[in-house]
Amino acid sequence: MKRAYYIDLLRIFLTVLVFFHHSAIAFGGSGGWYYVSQTPTSGATQYVLSLFMSIDQSYFMSLFFFISALFMPISYDKKGFARFLKERLVRLGIPLLVYTALIHPTLVYWIHLYLDKTDASWVSFVWMMDMHYAEPGPMWFVLTLLFIETVYALYRRFFAGTLSKLLPDKLSSTTGIFLFMIVTGLAAYLIRMVYPVGTSFFGLQFGFFSLYIGMYLVGIIACRRNWMEQLTLKGATPWFTFSLICIPMLMIATRTENVTPFLGGLNLSALFYAMWEPVMCVGISYFLLAFSKKYFNRPNKFILILSDDSYTAYIIHPMVVVCCTFLVEQLSVSPLGKLALVLLIGIPCCFIMSHLLRLIPGMKKVF
């Protein structure tokens, strides 16, 4: 598969979207985050931010998994079992360990100092967090990816070719896409009876995992069957239109203040939300891939640099978001204005810091 330059642009876009997502939560959007501003948005602004959070959640991390899977088969073909696993452990395992053991507790320590909630030393606080409250934070994505890719490597090593004959040659039909939506939606609905949205285990929200795993599997098939060459904007537009129609449906369905039933359980609201997400995921992801392929599939040195730095930017973005939130809280501007400043200052800083970190000898092998 030749270089798909539009994938580099999408990788940057999704990294920026993650930064926006967590910054918006810091100023009142729905979801969990390290630190929520003491002056968050309210009313209509908060509602719009929360709506954006729901739309983002429906596709952005799933698309990340798809893009990650898109290059795994070729990578394994070149490296083989042992080298593939070794490089995955280095590139995923080391950043995961550093973040979980050091960056995450340090970030929590900063927040406690800012709120004047601790007088402990940094060393003792980090030790306490590691021993009793360790979790990967946003690096849950890397943890999940490490697990999935290990399973993939084991499959290739011991069961290679077992399922290859079952893979469709052509880009999935309308029936196939609807089947994907139904299976992932029903799986999410069933999982959320045990793990409702917002419930996590070691930072992993299993209620979203049916789409993550489904999109990863689709990414592998897309690589093996050259589906990306078959992508067209004409084919993506109906699904994107369908997803846009579903946005006001969610707004109508959640017009009441109590959204708890939508998060999970044996009820129609939970079923609606579980089925709504794959529709959004397919429509938006399909469109972004086809649109960017048509208009941005050309080499650009600046884009390639940002794409190379995007993984490191993802790793360090929580520190940048929290620090920028601390800074703008000192200003006498509206909460929405503060959010805008966090984005304007934080996103460039995040990528600049990432690039400088990767200039350190040996860092590019890990980050």
C-alpha positions as CSV (number, residue, x, y, z in Angstrom):
1,M,0.0,0.0,0.0
2,K,1.5,3.3,-1.1
3,R,1.8,6.2,1.3
4,A,-1.6,7.7,2.1
5,Y,-0.8,11.3,2.8
6,Y,-4.4,12.1,3.8
7,I,-4.0,9.7,6.8
8,D,-1.2,11.9,8.1
9,L,-3.6,14.9,8.0
10,L,-6.4,12.8,9.8
11,R,-3.9,11.7,12.5
12,I,-3.2,15.4,13.2
13,F,-6.9,16.3,13.1
14,L,-7.8,13.6,15.6
15,T,-5.0,14.6,17.9
16,V,-6.2,18.2,17.9
17,L,-9.8,16.9,18.4
18,V,-8.6,15.0,21.5
19,F,-7.1,18.3,22.8
20,F,-10.3,20.2,22.1
21,H,-12.4,17.4,23.7
22,H,-10.6,17.4,27.0
23,S,-10.4,21.2,27.0
24,A,-14.1,21.5,26.5
25,I,-14.8,19.1,29.4
26,A,-12.5,21.3,31.5
27,F,-14.9,24.1,30.9
28,G,-18.2,22.3,31.4
29,G,-18.7,19.8,28.6
30,S,-20.0,16.4,29.6
31,G,-17.4,13.8,30.5
32,G,-14.6,13.1,32.9
33,W,-11.3,15.0,33.1
34,Y,-8.4,15.7,35.5
35,Y,-9.5,19.3,36.3
36,V,-12.7,21.2,35.7
37,S,-12.4,25.0,35.8
38,Q,-14.0,26.7,38.8
39,T,-15.8,29.0,36.3
40,P,-17.2,26.5,33.7
41,T,-19.7,27.4,31.0
42,S,-23.4,27.1,31.7
43,G,-26.8,27.1,30.0
44,A,-26.9,26.9,26.2
45,T,-23.1,27.1,25.9
46,Q,-22.6,24.1,28.2
47,Y,-25.3,22.2,26.3
48,V,-23.7,22.8,22.9
49,L,-20.3,21.7,24.3
50,S,-21.8,18.5,25.7
51,L,-23.5,17.8,22.4
52,F,-20.1,18.2,20.7
53,M,-18.6,15.8,23.3
54,S,-21.3,13.2,22.4
55,I,-20.6,13.5,18.7
56,D,-16.8,13.4,19.2
57,Q,-17.1,10.3,21.4
58,S,-19.1,8.5,18.8
59,Y,-16.2,8.4,16.3
60,F,-12.9,10.0,17.1
61,M,-11.3,7.3,19.1
62,S,-12.8,4.6,17.0
63,L,-11.2,6.3,13.9
64,F,-7.9,6.3,15.8
65,F,-8.2,2.5,16.2
66,F,-9.1,2.1,12.5
67,I,-6.0,4.2,11.4
68,S,-3.8,2.2,13.8
69,A,-5.0,-1.1,12.4
70,L,-4.6,0.1,8.8
71,F,-0.8,-0.3,8.9
72,M,-0.4,-3.3,11.2
73,P,-0.6,-6.1,8.7
74,I,2.2,-4.5,6.5
75,S,4.3,-3.8,9.6
76,Y,4.0,-7.4,10.7
77,D,4.8,-8.7,7.2
78,K,8.1,-6.7,7.2
79,K,9.2,-7.4,10.8
80,G,7.9,-10.8,11.8
81,F,6.6,-11.9,15.1
82,A,9.5,-11.2,17.5
83,R,10.6,-7.8,16.0
84,F,7.0,-6.6,15.7
85,L,6.2,-7.4,19.3
86,K,9.5,-5.9,20.5
87,E,8.9,-2.6,18.7
88,R,5.3,-2.5,19.9
89,L,6.5,-3.0,23.5
90,V,9.0,-0.1,23.1
91,R,6.7,2.3,21.3
92,L,3.6,1.6,23.3
93,G,4.8,0.0,26.5
94,I,7.4,2.5,27.5
95,P,5.3,5.6,27.1
96,L,2.4,3.8,28.9
97,L,4.6,2.9,31.8
98,V,6.1,6.5,32.0
99,Y,2.7,8.1,31.9
100,T,1.0,5.8,34.4
101,A,3.9,5.7,36.9
102,L,5.1,9.3,36.6
103,I,3.1,11.8,34.5
104,H,-0.4,10.8,35.7
105,P,0.4,11.1,39.5
106,T,2.5,14.3,38.9
107,L,-0.4,15.9,37.1
108,V,-2.8,15.0,40.0
109,Y,-0.2,16.4,42.4
110,W,-0.1,19.7,40.5
111,I,-3.9,19.9,40.7
112,H,-3.9,19.2,44.5
113,L,-1.2,21.9,45.0
114,Y,-3.2,24.4,42.9
115,L,-6.3,23.7,45.0
116,D,-4.3,23.8,48.2
117,K,-5.4,20.2,49.0
118,T,-2.0,18.7,49.9
119,D,1.1,19.5,51.7
120,A,2.9,16.2,50.8
121,S,6.1,16.1,48.9
122,W,6.1,15.2,45.3
123,V,7.9,11.9,45.9
124,S,5.5,10.7,48.6
125,F,2.4,11.8,46.6
126,V,3.6,10.0,43.5
127,W,4.4,6.9,45.5
128,M,1.0,7.0,47.1
129,M,-0.7,7.3,43.7
130,D,1.3,4.5,42.2
131,M,0.5,2.2,45.1
132,H,-3.2,2.9,45.5
133,Y,-4.6,4.9,42.6
134,A,-2.6,4.0,39.5
135,E,-4.3,4.4,36.2
136,P,-3.3,5.3,32.6
137,G,-5.5,8.4,32.1
138,P,-5.9,9.1,28.4
139,M,-3.2,6.5,27.8
140,W,-6.0,3.9,28.1
141,F,-5.9,4.1,24.3
142,V,-2.3,3.0,24.2
143,L,-2.9,0.2,26.8
144,T,-5.8,-1.1,24.7
145,L,-3.8,-0.8,21.5
146,L,-0.9,-2.8,23.1
147,F,-3.3,-5.6,24.1
148,I,-5.1,-5.7,20.7
149,E,-1.8,-5.7,18.7
150,T,-0.4,-8.4,20.9
151,V,-3.4,-10.6,20.2
152,Y,-3.0,-9.7,16.5
153,A,0.6,-10.8,16.6
154,L,-0.3,-14.1,18.3
155,Y,-3.0,-14.7,15.7
156,R,-0.5,-14.1,12.9
157,R,2.1,-16.3,14.5
158,F,-0.1,-19.3,15.3
159,F,-3.3,-19.0,13.2
160,A,-2.2,-17.1,10.1
161,G,-4.6,-17.5,7.2
162,T,-7.4,-19.1,9.2
163,L,-9.9,-16.3,8.6
164,S,-8.4,-14.7,5.5
165,K,-10.8,-16.5,3.1
166,L,-13.7,-15.0,4.9
167,L,-12.6,-11.4,4.2
168,P,-14.7,-9.6,1.6
169,D,-12.8,-8.3,-1.4
170,K,-14.8,-5.3,-2.1
171,L,-15.6,-2.3,0.1
172,S,-18.5,-3.4,2.3
173,S,-22.0,-3.2,0.9
174,T,-24.9,-1.3,2.4
175,T,-26.0,-4.6,4.0
176,G,-22.5,-5.1,5.5
177,I,-22.4,-1.6,6.9
178,F,-25.8,-1.9,8.5
179,L,-24.8,-5.3,9.9
180,F,-21.7,-3.6,11.4
181,M,-23.8,-0.9,13.0
182,I,-26.3,-3.4,14.4
183,V,-23.7,-5.8,15.9
184,T,-21.5,-3.1,17.5
185,G,-24.6,-1.2,18.7
186,L,-26.2,-4.3,20.3
187,A,-22.8,-5.3,21.8
188,A,-22.5,-1.9,23.4
189,Y,-26.0,-2.1,24.7
190,L,-25.3,-5.4,26.4
191,I,-22.0,-4.4,27.8
192,R,-23.5,-1.2,29.3
193,M,-25.9,-3.3,31.4
194,V,-22.8,-4.1,33.4
195,Y,-20.5,-1.2,32.6
196,P,-22.6,1.9,31.9
197,V,-21.0,4.9,30.2
198,G,-18.8,6.7,32.7
199,T,-17.9,3.4,34.5
200,S,-14.4,2.3,34.1
201,F,-11.9,-0.3,35.1
202,F,-8.3,1.0,35.2
203,G,-9.3,3.8,33.0
204,L,-11.0,1.5,30.5
205,Q,-14.6,2.3,29.6
206,F,-15.8,-1.0,28.2
207,G,-19.1,0.5,27.2
208,F,-17.4,2.0,24.1
209,F,-15.2,-1.0,23.2
210,S,-17.5,-2.7,20.7
211,L,-16.9,0.1,18.3
212,Y,-13.2,0.3,19.1
213,I,-12.6,-3.3,18.4
214,G,-15.0,-3.3,15.4
215,M,-13.2,-0.4,13.8
216,Y,-9.8,-2.0,14.4
217,L,-10.9,-5.2,12.7
218,V,-12.3,-3.2,9.8
219,G,-8.9,-1.4,9.5
220,I,-7.1,-4.7,9.2
221,I,-9.6,-5.9,6.5
222,A,-9.2,-2.5,4.7
223,C,-5.5,-3.0,4.5
224,R,-5.6,-6.6,3.3
225,R,-8.3,-5.9,0.7
226,N,-7.1,-2.5,-0.4
227,W,-10.4,-0.9,0.6
228,M,-8.8,2.5,0.9
229,E,-8.2,2.5,-2.9
230,Q,-12.0,2.0,-3.3
231,L,-13.0,4.9,-1.1
232,T,-15.1,7.6,-2.9
233,L,-16.8,10.7,-1.6
234,K,-19.9,9.7,-3.6
235,G,-20.1,6.5,-1.6
236,A,-19.5,8.3,1.7
237,T,-22.0,11.1,1.3
238,P,-25.2,9.2,2.0
239,W,-23.8,7.7,5.2
240,F,-22.6,11.1,6.3
241,T,-26.0,12.6,5.6
242,F,-27.6,9.9,7.6
243,S,-25.3,10.7,10.5
244,L,-26.2,14.4,10.4
245,I,-29.9,13.6,10.5
246,C,-29.2,11.5,13.7
247,I,-27.8,14.6,15.6
248,P,-31.1,16.3,16.1
249,M,-32.6,12.9,16.9
250,L,-30.2,12.7,19.9
251,M,-31.1,16.3,20.9
252,I,-34.8,15.5,20.9
253,A,-34.2,12.2,22.8
254,T,-32.1,13.9,25.5
255,R,-34.3,17.0,25.9
256,T,-35.0,16.1,29.5
257,E,-32.4,16.9,32.2
258,N,-32.0,13.3,33.3
259,V,-29.7,11.5,30.8
260,T,-28.8,8.7,33.2
261,P,-31.0,6.1,31.4
262,F,-29.1,6.7,28.2
263,L,-25.8,5.6,29.8
264,G,-26.8,2.0,30.3
265,G,-29.3,-0.5,31.6
266,L,-32.3,-2.4,30.3
267,N,-34.2,0.4,28.8
268,L,-35.0,2.0,25.4
269,S,-33.0,5.1,26.0
270,A,-29.8,3.1,26.5
271,L,-30.6,1.0,23.4
272,F,-31.2,4.2,21.4
273,Y,-27.9,5.7,22.4
274,A,-26.0,2.4,21.8
275,M,-27.4,2.2,18.3
276,W,-26.9,6.0,17.6
277,E,-23.2,5.8,18.1
278,P,-22.2,3.4,15.4
279,V,-24.4,5.3,12.9
280,M,-22.4,8.4,13.7
281,C,-19.1,6.6,13.7
282,V,-19.6,5.1,10.3
283,G,-21.0,8.2,8.7
284,I,-18.4,10.6,10.0
285,S,-15.4,8.3,9.7
286,Y,-16.3,7.3,6.2
287,F,-16.8,10.9,5.1
288,L,-13.5,12.1,6.7
289,L,-11.5,9.3,5.1
290,A,-13.1,9.9,1.6
291,F,-13.1,13.7,1.8
292,S,-9.4,13.9,2.9
293,K,-8.4,11.3,0.4
294,K,-9.9,13.3,-2.5
295,Y,-8.7,16.7,-1.5
296,F,-5.6,16.3,0.7
297,N,-3.8,13.2,-0.6
298,R,-0.6,14.9,-1.5
299,P,2.8,15.3,0.2
300,N,3.3,18.3,2.4
301,K,6.5,18.6,4.5
302,F,4.8,20.5,7.3
303,I,2.0,18.0,7.6
304,L,4.4,15.1,7.7
305,I,6.3,16.7,10.6
306,L,3.1,17.4,12.5
307,S,2.0,13.8,11.9
308,D,5.2,12.4,13.2
309,D,4.9,14.5,16.3
310,S,1.2,13.7,16.9
311,Y,1.8,10.6,19.0
312,T,4.0,12.6,21.4
313,A,1.4,15.4,21.4
314,Y,-1.3,13.0,22.4
315,I,0.9,11.7,25.3
316,I,1.7,15.2,26.7
317,H,-1.5,17.0,26.0
318,P,-3.1,16.4,29.4
319,M,-0.3,18.4,31.1
320,V,-0.7,21.2,28.5
321,V,-4.5,21.3,28.9
322,V,-4.4,21.5,32.7
323,C,-1.6,24.1,32.8
324,C,-3.3,26.3,30.2
325,T,-6.6,26.0,32.2
326,F,-4.7,27.1,35.4
327,L,-3.3,30.1,33.5
328,V,-6.5,31.4,31.8
329,E,-8.5,31.1,35.1
330,Q,-6.6,34.1,36.3
331,L,-8.1,36.2,33.5
332,S,-11.3,38.2,33.6
333,V,-12.9,36.8,30.5
334,S,-15.9,34.6,29.9
335,P,-15.6,30.8,30.3
336,L,-16.0,30.4,26.5
337,G,-13.3,33.0,26.0
338,K,-11.0,31.0,28.4
339,L,-11.7,27.8,26.5
340,A,-10.8,29.6,23.2
341,L,-7.5,30.8,24.8
342,V,-6.6,27.3,26.0
343,L,-7.1,26.0,22.4
344,L,-5.2,28.9,20.8
345,I,-2.3,28.7,23.2
346,G,-2.3,25.0,24.1
347,I,-2.5,23.3,20.7
348,P,0.6,25.0,19.1
349,C,2.5,24.6,22.4
350,C,1.6,20.9,22.5
351,F,3.0,20.2,19.0
352,I,6.1,22.5,19.6
353,M,6.9,20.7,22.8
354,S,6.4,17.3,21.1
355,H,8.8,18.2,18.3
356,L,11.5,19.4,20.7
357,L,11.2,16.3,22.8
358,R,11.6,14.1,19.7
359,L,14.8,16.0,18.8
360,I,16.5,14.4,21.9
361,P,18.6,11.5,20.7
362,G,16.8,8.1,20.9
363,M,13.4,9.6,21.6
364,K,12.0,8.9,18.1
365,K,12.4,5.2,18.7
366,V,9.9,5.5,21.6
367,F,7.8,8.6,20.7
